[in-house]
Amino acid sequence: MNTIWPPTTRILVIAIILVGAIWLAVVASPLLEALVISALLAYLLDPVVGLLMRRARLNRPLAAGCVYVLFLLILAGIPTALGVVTVGQFHRLETEFVAAIDALKRWLFRPVTVLGYQLRPRVLLDNLEQSANSALAALPGGSFGILSDVTTNLLWGLVILVSLYYFLKDGPKIKPWLVGLAPADYQDEIQHLLDEIDNVWRIFLRVQLFIFVVLTVLIAMGTILVIWLFRAGLLPWSPFVFILLLVLVYTAAQQVDNLWLRPQLMGRQLRLHPAVVFVGLTGALALSGVLGTVIVVPCMATAKVVGRYLHRKLLGLPPWPPEEPAAASQERRIKANERQCIG
């Protein structure tokens, strides 16, 4: 016997599902962050998997496995290479670090005269150190808390690595699965909508890679400039000043990224106003940290695409102009974005 739910029951079930989904998102937010990171990595590596499938004529699981192993080797090789370089420069860095600490101590412990009164920062720092030690000693199980945090981070890292493989292997099945959930009359519209969203995230990843290259070049040039200033004798050598200038170079590069690169490039490519992008980046940094600043711009562009679709449907209009098929529209948009990037 086939029973059909009345509209009231359907609305009630949908409301329960939405409330449950919101509750799960709040409770399992660290898990969702780990899955978002693994999904972004898989989305970034997906073109490499496709290239292996076309050139080496491998099936999807084998190509995904090869890319996954290569990614793990690169991930393990980065700290190894840094360790080799650090060991090679250990003695020189140790001497410079000790000299920087000594210079910092002399600068901090130097008495300061204010309105005829002599202030000794060393006494203040000693009191602060004693207070901090007392506070740490009063905390029960501090070492167990640190161990728990390390274990938790390792578990989330394991979740990211394992889910990354399955996203690489079975990621292309997600879109057809979502389309299949819709009624038959709406599947073409949902397919077009998902293609638009997919195009938004692909543009975002291309621009993100370009921004990463630009920031790497800026930081490298700034570091080389600082080293040249000391070697040319334009600045007297001081380890403390050297570290301070490197921090200023990195901070300046970050400000260029946050205030100009992301608002201008992301806004232009994703058709968002630069002011909207800047406000979104600032709000995401304040509310959700670094991960929020990474994904907030494509999320806003995705919301724009979905909102435009819902707006036209609510007004009884076609979701897209009838003379502009989905494939042709997407192809023209990709070519236009590529021309903008080249120009």
C-alpha positions in Angstrom: 0.0 0.0 0.0 1.5 3.3 -1.1 0.6 6.2 1.2 1.3 9.9 0.3 2.2 12.3 3.1 0.0 15.4 3.4 1.7 18.8 3.0 1.7 19.3 6.8 3.7 16.1 7.4 6.1 17.0 4.7 6.8 20.5 6.1 7.2 19.0 9.6 9.7 16.4 8.4 11.7 19.0 6.5 11.7 21.3 9.6 13.0 18.4 11.7 15.7 17.6 9.2 16.8 21.2 9.0 16.9 21.6 12.8 18.9 18.3 13.1 21.3 19.5 10.4 21.9 22.8 12.2 22.4 21.1 15.5 24.9 18.6 13.9 26.8 21.4 12.2 27.2 23.2 15.6 28.2 20.1 17.6 30.5 18.6 14.9 32.0 21.9 13.7 35.7 20.6 14.0 34.7 17.6 11.9 33.1 19.8 9.3 36.3 21.9 9.2 38.4 18.8 8.6 36.1 17.7 5.8 36.1 21.1 4.2 40.0 21.1 4.2 40.1 17.6 2.7 37.4 18.6 0.1 39.4 21.7 -1.0 42.6 19.7 -1.3 40.8 17.0 -3.4 39.3 19.7 -5.6 42.7 21.2 -6.1 44.3 17.8 -7.0 41.4 16.7 -9.2 42.9 18.1 -12.4 46.0 16.1 -11.7 43.9 12.9 -11.4 42.1 13.8 -14.7 45.5 14.3 -16.4 46.7 10.9 -15.3 43.5 9.3 -16.5 43.9 10.9 -19.9 47.6 10.5 -20.5 48.4 7.2 -18.7 44.9 5.7 -19.4 44.4 4.8 -15.8 41.1 4.2 -14.2 39.8 6.6 -11.5 40.8 4.6 -8.4 44.3 3.9 -9.6 44.9 7.5 -10.7 43.5 8.8 -7.4 45.8 6.4 -5.5 48.9 7.6 -7.5 48.1 11.3 -6.8 47.4 10.6 -3.2 50.7 8.8 -2.6 52.5 11.6 -4.5 50.8 14.2 -2.3 51.8 12.2 0.9 55.4 12.0 -0.3 55.5 15.8 -0.9 53.9 16.4 2.4 56.4 14.3 4.2 59.3 15.7 2.1 58.7 19.3 3.1 59.5 19.0 6.8 62.4 16.6 5.9 64.0 19.2 3.6 63.5 21.9 6.2 65.1 19.7 8.8 68.1 19.1 6.6 68.5 22.8 6.0 68.0 23.6 9.7 70.6 21.0 10.7 73.1 22.4 8.2 72.6 26.0 9.5 72.2 25.0 13.2 75.4 26.3 14.6 75.2 29.7 12.8 71.5 30.1 13.7 72.2 29.1 17.3 74.9 31.8 17.6 72.7 34.5 16.0 69.7 33.5 18.1 71.6 33.7 21.3 72.9 37.1 20.2 69.4 38.3 19.4 68.2 37.1 22.9 71.0 38.9 24.6 70.3 42.1 22.7 66.6 41.9 23.5 67.4 41.3 27.2 69.7 44.4 27.3 67.0 46.5 25.7 64.3 45.3 28.0 66.3 45.4 31.2 67.6 48.9 30.6 66.2 51.4 33.2 63.8 54.1 31.8 63.5 57.5 33.4 60.0 59.0 33.2 59.3 62.4 34.9 62.3 62.0 37.1 61.3 58.5 38.2 63.5 55.6 37.2 61.5 52.5 36.1 63.2 49.1 35.9 61.4 46.8 33.4 63.4 43.8 34.7 61.5 44.0 38.1 58.2 44.1 36.2 59.1 41.2 34.0 60.3 39.1 37.0 56.9 39.8 38.7 55.0 38.8 35.5 57.1 35.6 35.2 56.3 34.7 38.8 52.6 35.4 38.4 52.5 33.3 35.2 54.3 30.4 36.9 51.9 30.5 39.8 48.9 30.5 37.4 50.3 27.5 35.5 51.0 25.7 38.7 47.4 26.3 39.9 45.9 24.7 36.7 45.1 21.0 37.3 46.3 18.5 34.7 48.0 21.1 32.5 50.2 18.5 30.9 47.2 16.2 30.3 45.4 19.1 28.5 48.4 19.7 26.2 48.6 15.9 25.5 44.9 15.9 24.8 45.2 18.8 22.3 48.1 17.1 20.5 46.1 13.9 20.2 43.0 15.7 19.0 45.0 17.5 16.3 46.6 14.2 15.2 43.1 12.6 14.9 41.8 15.5 12.8 44.9 15.3 10.6 44.1 11.6 10.1 40.5 12.4 9.2 41.7 14.9 6.6 44.2 12.5 5.0 41.7 9.5 4.9 38.8 11.6 3.6 41.1 13.2 1.0 41.7 9.8 -0.6 38.0 9.1 -0.8 37.2 12.6 -2.2 39.8 12.0 -4.9 38.4 8.6 -5.7 34.7 9.2 -5.5 34.4 13.0 -5.8 32.9 13.0 -9.3 30.0 10.8 -8.0 28.8 13.6 -5.7 27.3 15.8 -8.4 25.2 13.1 -10.1 24.1 11.9 -6.7 22.8 15.4 -5.8 21.1 15.7 -9.2 19.4 12.3 -8.7 17.9 13.5 -5.4 15.8 16.1 -7.3 12.5 15.4 -9.0 12.8 14.4 -12.6 11.4 17.7 -13.9 14.0 19.7 -11.9 17.1 17.7 -12.6 18.2 19.8 -15.6 17.9 23.0 -13.6 19.8 21.4 -10.6 22.5 20.2 -13.0 22.9 23.7 -14.4 23.0 25.2 -10.9 25.7 22.8 -9.8 27.7 23.5 -12.9 27.5 27.2 -12.1 28.7 26.5 -8.5 31.4 24.2 -9.8 32.6 27.0 -12.1 32.7 29.5 -9.1 35.0 27.2 -7.1 37.3 26.4 -10.0 37.7 30.1 -10.7 38.4 30.6 -6.9 41.1 27.9 -6.9 42.8 29.3 -9.9 42.9 32.8 -8.5 44.0 31.5 -5.1 46.9 29.8 -6.7 47.8 33.0 -8.5 47.6 34.9 -5.2 49.8 32.3 -3.5 52.5 32.8 -6.2 52.3 36.6 -5.9 52.7 36.4 -2.1 55.6 34.0 -2.3 57.4 36.3 -4.7 56.7 39.4 -2.5 58.0 37.6 0.6 61.1 36.2 -1.2 61.9 39.7 -2.7 61.4 41.3 0.7 63.7 38.8 2.4 66.4 39.2 -0.2 66.1 43.0 0.1 66.6 42.8 3.9 69.6 40.5 3.5 71.1 42.8 0.9 70.7 45.8 3.2 72.8 44.1 5.9 75.4 42.7 3.5 75.9 46.0 1.7 76.5 47.7 5.0 73.5 50.1 4.7 72.3 48.8 8.0 74.5 47.8 11.0 74.2 44.1 11.7 71.8 43.3 14.5 70.0 39.9 14.8 67.1 41.6 16.6 66.7 44.2 13.8 67.0 41.4 11.2 64.2 39.4 12.8 62.1 42.5 13.2 62.5 43.4 9.5 61.5 39.9 8.4 58.4 40.1 10.6 57.5 43.5 9.0 58.0 42.0 5.5 55.6 39.1 6.2 53.1 41.5 7.8 53.2 43.8 4.8 52.7 40.9 2.4 49.7 39.8 4.4 48.2 43.3 4.3 48.7 43.4 0.5 46.8 40.1 0.4 43.9 41.2 2.6 43.5 44.8 1.5 44.1 44.6 -2.2 44.8 41.2 -3.8 41.8 39.2 -2.5 39.2 42.0 -2.8 40.3 43.1 -6.3 41.1 39.7 -7.9 38.4 37.7 -6.2 35.8 40.4 -6.6 36.6 40.8 -10.3 36.7 37.1 -11.2 33.7 36.1 -9.1 31.7 39.3 -9.9 31.5 40.5 -6.3 32.1 44.1 -5.3 35.6 44.6 -3.7 34.0 46.2 -0.6 31.7 43.1 -0.1 34.8 40.8 -0.4 36.7 42.9 2.1 33.9 43.0 4.7 33.4 39.2 4.2 37.1 38.5 4.8 37.3 40.7 7.9 34.1 39.2 9.3 35.3 35.6 8.6 38.7 36.3 10.2 37.0 37.6 13.4 34.4 34.8 13.6 36.0 31.7 12.2 39.7 32.2 11.8 42.0 31.4 8.9 39.8 28.7 7.3 36.9 31.1 7.2 38.9 33.7 5.3 39.9 31.0 2.8 36.4 29.9 1.9 34.3 32.9 2.6 34.6 34.5 -0.8 33.6 31.4 -2.9 30.8 30.8 -0.4 29.5 34.4 -1.0 29.7 33.8 -4.8 27.9 30.5 -4.4 25.2 32.2 -2.3 24.9 34.8 -5.1 24.4 32.0 -7.7 21.8 30.2 -5.6 20.1 33.4 -4.6 19.7 34.5 -8.3 18.2 31.1 -9.1 15.7 31.3 -6.2 14.8 34.9 -7.1 13.9 34.0 -10.7 12.0 30.9 -9.6 10.0 33.0 -7.0 9.1 35.5 -9.7 7.9 32.8 -12.0 10.8 33.4 -14.5 13.0 30.8 -16.2 16.0 30.2 -14.0 18.3 31.1 -17.0 17.6 32.8 -20.3 16.2 30.1 -22.7 18.5 31.2 -25.5 21.5 30.5 -23.3 22.0 26.8 -22.7 23.9 25.7 -19.7 26.9 24.3 -21.5 27.3 27.3 -23.8 26.9 29.7 -20.9 29.5 28.0 -18.8 31.9 27.7 -21.7 31.6 31.4 -22.5 32.1 32.3 -18.9 35.2 30.2 -18.5 36.7 31.6 -21.7 35.9 35.2 -20.5 37.6 34.6 -17.2 40.7 33.1 -18.8 41.0 36.1 -21.1 40.8 38.4 -18.0 43.5 36.4 -16.2 45.7 36.5 -19.3 45.1 40.2 -19.8 
